[in-house]
Amino acid sequence: MDERWRSGAQVEIVGCFSRQPHIYKVFVRDELDPDCPIRNILNRISDKWTLLVLYTLNKHESIRFRDLYAEIPDISQKMLVLTLRTLESDGLVERKVYAEVPPRVEYALTERAHSLFPIIDSLIQWAKDHFHEIILDRTKAKSQSQKS
């Protein structure tokens, strides 16, 4: 077995993909390894749009697609659809379709997504606490690179 696998970090996933239940064991590798599922999850959460979509969804109990789209002015419809599908496949967003004409679709956060918000709120607070210094450092770095 690959040395990078951690023996103690084992997760059992139970799924019924046929009539017989199967147990799959997923081993967590070093988080820096490209094949590590932890790295994959962190990459999905930290992409360009995911946190913004989660943050916007958190302001509502549920929200229609067009209203969500209107609240995020610089996202394209295609990227919003893709981000919502990804979040739904990860169990972070629920999509509810109402049998109406025209069809109404609403999105809401799952309990799993709500469990992320203490971390997201901490990250936002960290950004608020440090953004002045970061902007100043960026300005200094930009002026130094222009002198070179």
HELIX and SHEET records of a PDB file:
HELIX    1   1 PRO A   37  ILE A   45  1                                   9    
HELIX    2   2 THR A   50  ASN A   58  1                                   9    
HELIX    3   3 PHE A   65  GLU A   71  1                                   7    
HELIX    4   4 GLN A   77  SER A   89  1                                  13    
HELIX    5   5 GLU A  111  LYS A  147  1                                  37    
SHEET    1   A 2 TRP A   5  GLY A  15  0                                        
SHEET    2   A 2 HIS A  22  ARG A  29 -1                                        
SHEET    1   B 3 ILE A  63  ARG A  64  0                                        
SHEET    2   B 3 ARG A 104  LEU A 109 -1                                        
SHEET    3   B 3 VAL A  93  TYR A  98 -1                                        
END                                                                             
